[in-house]
Amino acid sequence: MKVLKKEKLFANSSYKKLFISSTAASFGDLFDMFAVMTLFTYVWHANSLWITLIPVAYALPSILLSQAAGNLADRYDKVQLMFLSELVRLLFTCLLFFTDEPLLALGVLTLRSMSSVMKVPAQLAYVREVVKEDQLLQASTLQNIMFQIAKVVGPFLGAAALTFTTPKACILANAAACVISIGVLFSLKKSGNKTQRQAARAHQSKESLSKGWKIVFQHSILLRVVILFHLSYFVVMLVDAQISIFLRDVLPHHPEMLGWLLSGIGLGALATGVYLNRKKQVHHPFRLLSLGLLLFGGALFFISCFNLAVMSRFFILIAAPIGGAGVGLNLLLFNYIVQTYSDKKHLGKVYGFINTLTSAVLLTAPLLGGMVVKLAGAQTTFLTAAIIIVSVGFVSMLMPLRDKRERNVQIDA
């Protein structure tokens, strides 16, 4: 019976094509990111400053342009915006292939990131348009499952490819993924809904006056979930940037533990996606999001208290999938709640505002984490972050919810 439900979702031609396009782009991006890091580190022998600027090139355009991108996603045809974004991204990816020095590469990466900013709010808003409300969670979890798989397989394939080819060839692989994505979006573009496009333009003057941040701040559920998600995401990025330092301090003779730990976290997040995707219904999604905070914070607390003198190093691996499950709950239910509680007409603006916050976290958390760890030490930093996350998760679990729809949200699986 569950198989038939899944087939029903993929019987939606628009969603199926978008899913294929998004999957190709995810694999290409992660393949490409691995190649860029390899180019800067091992081919161009760039110093630490140049390497530090790589995440800035990826994140800064999103901070500056996400709100404008969200407004455009609400005002114009979303398929056309995604198509043009991928087309420009292909152009700059090809240009990156012919770039042979770090400064020019950073410029190309920044321009390519600017073109990619447009795609995220348009894609998420389009999912809200073409997918039935009782299938939103399944649609979100399927895309996240593929993203988690891409996070594991993309760098692995990149590393395997580098054994017999060059980083530039990996960039060409990303270009090929762009071509696939563009081809799928072009077929989707032909079947675009003109009525929806005309309706969106009819509201253009009115919608241009509203901003994503106003919509979020006027809706108690949206505001609460945005705050909780970005708090947890900030800690995730802070920990992610410094986890190698922490493991070096507590397990100096076991460098292989980093790979095992990251794999465990990814496995936990992937298992959460598979679990939610198979459920027929979810009660209290906001409570589950709070539970995700508790799981992640509890796992982080356990890891931060690790002592090799009294524990086996493999105890860390027990905590890793639990923390990954918490991260997965936060990510999946966050996207689902935002899509469910936002007005379709303004979803692009809402995601534009959210992407601005997310990119700001992506830019600041690793830098702040490096400074704090240098001052207080990795173990103390991790312990403090764990206490904060557990406390916030516990308080949010006890907070009353005023929106009646939160009591029982039906999910088709």
HUZI-V492645 format. One record per pair of residues at least 12 apart in sequence whose ideal C-beta (glycine too) atoms are under 8 Angstrom apart, sorted by sequence separation. I is the first residue (numbers start at 1). GAP is how many residues later the second one is. D is the distance in whole Angstrom. If there is no record, write none. Layout:
i = (I I)
gap = (GAP GAP)
d = (D D)
//
This chain:
i = (96 127 158 161 338 369 95 96 127 302 303 338 37 40 244 247 243 92 96 303 338 37 302 303 36 243 92 93 243 300 92 299 303 299 89 92 299 300 88 298 299 298 89 88 89 295 296 299 295 298 297 85 89 295 296 85 295 296 294 85 86 292 293 84 85 292 295 296 291 292 82 292 81 82 85 292 293 81 291 292 82 289 81 82 288 289 292 79 78 82 289 73 78 288 289 72 78 79 286 69 73 78 285 289 57 61 65 69 73 60 72 271 58 62 66 69 70 74 78 285 286 50 54 57 61 65 69 73 268 272 285 53 57 60 61 69 264 267 268 271 272 59 66 267 268 270 271 54 58 61 62 66 261 265 268 269 273 46 50 57 61 250 257 261 264 265 268 269 272 276 44 246 250 251 260 263 264 267 268 271 272 276 44 250 262 265 266 268 269 270 254 257 261 265 268 269 273 36 229 232 236 257 260 264 268 272 21 25 32 225 228 232 235 239 40 224 228 251 265 269 341 129 225 232 341 21 40 221 228 235 340 39 129 36 340 97 36 97 96 97 304 93 97 304 305 303 304 93 94 304 93 300 301 304 303 90 93 300 301 300 301 90 298 89 90 297 300 301 297 236 297 86 90 297 298 296 297 25 232 297 86 87 232 297 86 293 294 297 233 293 296 232 83 86 293 294 293 294 22 229 292 83 228 229 291 82 83 290 293 294 18 229 79 83 228 290 291 289 290 18 18 79 80 225 79 287 152 14 15 18 80 225 226 79 225 152 15 77 151 222 286 14 15 221 222 284 12 148 12 77 222 23 26 30 34 38 77 221 222 286 22 26 29 30 33 34 76 148 149 285 9 33 148 219 284 19 23 27 31 35 77 219 284 15 19 22 26 30 31 34 38 43 76 237 241 283 284 285 29 30 34 75 76 144 145 148 233 237 241 283 284 9 27 31 74 75 240 283 8 19 23 27 31 215 230 234 238 242 246 281 282 26 30 39 75 145 215 222 226 230 233 237 238 241 242 245 249 281 9 38 39 74 75 144 145 237 241 249 250 281 282 9 234 235 238 239 249 281 36 215 226 230 234 238 242 280 6 35 38 75 141 145 233 237 246 279 280 5 9 35 74 75 141 245 246 280 212 215 216 238 279 35 36 141 142 215 276 278 34 35 71 141 210 242 246 277 71 212 216 32 207 211 212 215 216 31 32 35 137 138 207 210 212 242 137 212 213 242 32 212 31 32 70 203 207 211 212 31 238 239 67 28 29 67 137 200 28 31 67 239 28 238 28 29 137 28 27 28 235 25 24 25 28 235 24 235 24 25 24 232 231 21 22 20 21 24 231 21 20 21 228 18 17 21 17 228 17 18 17 224 14 224 14 13 148 221 220 221 220 144 221 144 144 141 144 140 137 140 140 137 140 136 136 136 133 124 128 127 128 124 129 128 125 128 125 124 125 124 121 122 125 121 124 121 121 120 121 121 120 117 78 74 74 74 138 73 74 137 138 73 74 138 2 72 73 134 71 134 135 70 71 73 134 69 70 73 70 132 70 71 67 70 69 70 68 66 67 70 66 67 69 66 66 66 67 66 62 63 66 62 62 63 62 63 60 59 63 59 59 60 58 59 55 56 55 55 9 8 5 6 5 2)
gap = (12 12 12 12 12 12 13 13 13 13 13 13 14 14 14 14 15 16 16 16 16 17 17 17 18 18 19 19 19 19 20 20 20 21 23 23 23 23 24 24 24 25 26 27 27 27 27 27 28 28 29 30 30 30 30 31 31 31 32 33 33 33 33 34 34 34 34 34 35 35 36 36 37 37 37 37 37 38 38 38 40 40 41 41 41 41 41 43 44 44 44 45 45 45 45 46 47 47 47 48 48 48 48 48 49 49 49 49 49 50 50 50 51 51 51 51 51 51 51 51 51 52 52 52 52 52 52 52 52 52 52 53 53 53 53 53 53 53 53 53 53 54 54 54 54 54 54 55 55 55 55 55 55 55 55 55 55 56 56 56 56 56 56 56 56 56 56 56 56 56 57 57 57 57 57 57 57 57 57 57 57 57 58 58 58 58 58 58 58 58 59 59 59 59 59 59 59 60 60 60 60 60 60 60 60 60 61 61 61 61 61 61 61 61 62 62 62 62 62 62 62 64 64 64 64 65 65 65 65 65 65 66 67 69 69 71 73 74 75 75 75 78 78 78 78 79 79 81 81 81 82 82 82 82 83 85 85 85 85 86 86 88 88 89 89 89 89 89 90 91 91 92 92 92 92 93 93 94 94 94 95 95 95 95 96 96 96 96 97 97 97 98 99 99 99 99 100 100 101 101 101 102 102 102 102 103 103 103 103 103 105 105 106 106 106 106 106 107 107 108 109 109 109 109 110 110 111 112 112 112 112 112 112 113 113 114 115 115 115 115 115 116 116 116 116 117 118 118 119 119 119 120 120 120 120 120 120 120 120 120 121 121 121 121 121 121 121 121 121 121 122 122 122 122 122 123 123 123 123 123 123 123 123 124 124 124 124 124 124 124 124 124 124 124 124 124 124 124 125 125 125 125 125 125 125 125 125 125 125 125 125 126 126 126 126 126 126 126 127 127 127 127 127 127 127 127 127 127 127 127 127 128 128 128 128 128 128 128 128 128 128 128 128 128 128 128 128 128 129 129 129 129 129 129 129 129 129 129 129 129 129 130 130 130 130 130 130 130 131 131 131 131 131 131 131 131 132 132 132 132 132 132 132 132 132 132 132 133 133 133 133 133 133 133 133 133 134 134 134 134 134 135 135 135 135 135 135 135 136 136 136 136 136 136 136 136 137 137 137 138 138 138 138 138 138 139 139 139 139 139 139 139 139 139 140 140 140 140 141 141 142 142 142 142 142 142 142 143 143 143 144 145 145 145 145 145 146 146 146 146 147 147 148 148 148 149 150 150 150 152 153 153 153 153 154 154 156 156 157 157 158 159 159 160 160 160 161 163 164 164 164 166 167 167 168 168 170 170 171 172 174 175 177 178 180 180 182 182 183 184 185 187 188 191 191 192 195 195 196 199 199 200 203 204 207 211 211 212 214 215 215 216 219 219 222 223 223 224 226 226 226 227 227 228 230 231 231 234 235 238 270 271 272 273 273 274 274 274 274 275 275 275 276 276 276 276 277 277 277 278 278 278 278 279 279 279 280 280 281 281 282 282 283 283 284 285 285 285 286 286 286 287 288 289 289 290 293 293 293 294 296 296 297 297 299 300 300 301 303 303 304 304 307 307 308 311 403 404 407 407 408 411)
d = (5 6 5 7 6 7 5 7 8 8 6 7 8 7 6 7 7 6 7 5 7 7 5 8 7 7 5 7 8 8 4 4 8 7 6 6 4 6 8 7 3 8 5 4 6 6 5 7 7 8 7 6 8 6 3 6 3 6 7 4 7 8 7 7 4 4 7 7 8 7 8 7 5 5 7 3 7 7 6 4 5 6 4 6 6 6 7 8 4 7 4 7 7 6 6 7 6 7 8 5 4 4 5 7 5 6 6 5 4 7 8 7 7 7 6 7 4 7 7 6 7 5 7 4 4 5 5 5 7 8 6 6 5 8 4 8 5 8 3 8 5 8 8 5 6 8 6 7 5 8 5 7 6 5 6 4 6 5 7 6 5 6 6 7 3 7 2 7 3 6 7 8 8 7 6 8 5 6 4 7 6 8 5 6 8 6 6 8 5 7 6 7 5 4 7 4 6 8 7 7 7 8 8 6 6 7 8 7 7 7 6 6 8 7 6 7 7 6 7 7 8 8 6 6 8 8 7 7 7 7 8 7 7 7 7 6 7 5 6 6 6 6 7 4 7 7 4 5 6 8 5 6 7 5 8 6 6 6 4 4 7 4 8 6 7 5 7 6 8 6 8 6 6 3 6 6 4 8 8 8 5 6 7 8 5 6 6 6 8 7 8 5 7 6 6 4 3 7 7 6 8 4 8 8 7 6 6 5 7 7 7 4 7 5 8 4 7 8 4 6 7 5 6 6 5 6 7 8 7 8 7 5 8 5 7 6 6 6 6 8 6 4 6 7 7 8 6 6 7 8 6 8 6 5 7 8 4 5 7 6 6 5 8 6 8 5 7 5 7 7 8 8 5 6 6 7 5 5 5 6 8 8 7 6 7 7 4 3 8 4 7 6 7 6 7 8 8 6 8 6 7 6 7 8 6 6 7 6 4 6 8 5 7 6 6 7 8 8 8 8 7 5 5 7 5 5 5 5 8 7 6 8 8 5 8 4 8 7 6 7 5 4 7 5 7 6 7 7 6 4 8 8 5 5 6 6 7 5 7 5 5 7 8 8 7 7 7 5 8 5 7 6 5 4 5 7 7 4 8 6 5 7 8 7 4 6 7 8 8 7 5 7 8 5 7 5 7 6 6 8 5 3 8 5 6 6 8 5 7 5 7 4 6 6 6 6 7 4 6 7 7 6 5 8 8 5 6 7 6 6 7 7 7 7 8 5 5 8 8 3 5 4 5 6 7 7 7 5 8 6 7 7 7 6 7 7 4 7 8 7 8 6 7 8 8 3 6 6 5 6 5 7 8 7 8 6 4 5 5 6 7 8 8 8 4 7 6 4 5 5 7 8 5 7 7 6 6 7 4 7 6 8 7 7 8 7 6 5 7 8 7 6 6 5 8 6 7 5 5 5 7 6 5 6 7 7 5 7 8 7 6 6 8 5 4 7 4 8 8 7 7 4 5 8 4 7 5 7 6 7 8 6 6 7 7 8 4 5 6 3 6 6 6 7 8 5 7 7 5 4 6 7 4 8 4 7 7 7 6 7 7 2 5 7 7 8 5 7 5 6 7 7 8 4 6 4 6 6 7 7 7 5 4 5 8 4 7 8 5 7 8 4 7 6 7 7 8 8 6 8 6 6)
//
